[in-house]
């Protein structure tokens, strides 16, 4: 009687392993595929929150927002650079644009913050009246 030593896998075993790996990949890839964009959105919102805090510190120390009474135009954050270090480096991670603010309200006591690109406004929201709007 000849004894055969089996080594390796049969074709059926290999096929089952490939099917299982394919099913696991089909579940995992869609779950983690959007993770990068979610991280960029959260980073953008954190940047806007930091800028809102700097505007509120400016208001607390001066009693008005920068460029108040000068119209409702979108402006750069250069006026509050003493309240926020490296404001020029704060950019929306998705569209790589700087943030802008606008002072609004009847008494110029509200502000809005958003990225200067429409993509940031559409994807990440904005600050309106000092509160997140997303």
Order of alpha helices (4+ residues) and beta strands (2+ residues): alpha-alpha-beta-beta-alpha-beta-beta
